């Protein structure tokens, strides 16, 4: 009985596929506009994400350069990140807590060449990747995220 049901379902599906639905010009217009708007939104979101990545990379670069002041290594314990977090939050609003400022700094240190960053990945992808301490594992997830679009 189950086999007959499956055969009947497949037969009905093949019949429906061959049936022609009369074209409706308005529905076609609506579909075209819908696709255009969805595509525009996707491109805008990708541009915003890419701009955030570049901006936060540069913030990290500024922090590292300020910390090092021309030296090969920075002096630690200055409280710079905490102060920056407070002052940026007061000046610009949310999004600049100590953790985020630290990720921006880590981001630049981990990826010192801006051109090597994948334009397919957003800021939140990089935050998750920076949480991985093992360089081999980090490299694996970086590639997989780019390939699979996670």
N, C-alpha and C positions, 0 to 999 in steps of 0.2 A: 504494500500500500504506500509506503514511504517513497519507493522508487517511482511510482506513478505520479505522486505529487510533485517530485522534483522534475520529472519529464514534462509535466503539464506547465509548471512554472517556467521552465526554459523555453517551451514553445510559445507561451504568452509573451515572454520577454523579446523573443525574436520577431514576433508579429508587431509588437509596439515599436521596435526599432525601425521596421520598414514602413510604418505609417508616416505619412507626411503631415506635418502640422502647418496650416496656412500661416504665411508670414504676416506679421502685424507691424507696420512701419513705426508705430509709436513705441512698441515693445523693443524694437531694434534700436531706436533712438535712446530709450531709457537705458538699455544694456550698454551701449557705446559710452554714454555719459558716465554711467556707474563705473565702468572699467577705467575710463580716463581719470576720474576723481580718485579711485583706489590707487592707481599707479602714481598719481601726483602725491598722494599722502605717503605712500611707501618711499618715494624718492626724497620727500621732505624729511621724513624720519631718519633715513639713512644719512642725509646731509647733516642733520642736527647731531646724530651720534658721532659722525666722523669729526665734526667741529669740536665736540666735547672731548674726544680722545686727544686731539691735537692740543687743545687748550690745557688740559690737565697734564699732558706730557710736558708742556712748556712751564707750567706752574712748578712741577717737580724739578725741572732743570734750574729754574730761578732759585728754588730753595737750596738745592745742592750747591750751586755756585756761590750763593750767599754764605752757606755754612762753611764752605772750604776757604773762601776768601783768598783764592790763589794758591792755597796749599794742596798737597796731594790728598790729604785726609782731613775730615772735619773734626772739630772738637765737639764732644757730646756733653749733654747735661746743661745746655744753655737755655732750654725751655722754649726754643724758637717755635716749634710746631704748636705748642699749646697757645702761645701768644698770637701766632698767626691765625689759628682757629678762632679764637675769641674776637680778634679785630676784624677778620673777614666776615664772620657771622654778623657782627654789629654793622658793618658797612654794606654787606650784600645780601644778608638773609641766610636762610638755611642751606645746608649742603656742604658746609665747611667745618664739620666737627673734626676733632683731633684725628679720628680714624681715617676720614677721607683725605685730610691733608697728608697724613702718613702714607696712604696708598699712592697719592700723586708723586710723592718723593720716591717711594719704592719703584713706581712705574718707570720713572726716568732712569733710575739706577739699574733696573733689570733690562730695559730696552733703550740703551743710550743713543741708538741711531733711529731717528724718527721714520725714515724711509723704509725700515724693515717691518713696520707695523701693518697688519692686515686691515684694509679698509672695510672688510666684511664684519669685523668685530667691534662691538660697542664697549663703552666704558665699563658696564657691569660684567661683561665677559672678562675683561682684563682684571677686574677686582677679584673675581673667582679664581682666575689663573694665578694671581699673585699670592693667594692663600696657600698654594701648594709649595712646600719647601724643597722637595726633591727636584732638581733641575731636569732630570730625564722625564719624570712624570709630568712636570710642568710643560715641557716641550711637546710631549705626546698629546696632552689635552689642548694645547694651543692649536696644534695641527688639526686634531679631530673637531674642535669647535669650528674652525674655519671650513673644513670639508663638509661637515654634517649640518652646519648652521644651527648649532645648539643654542 
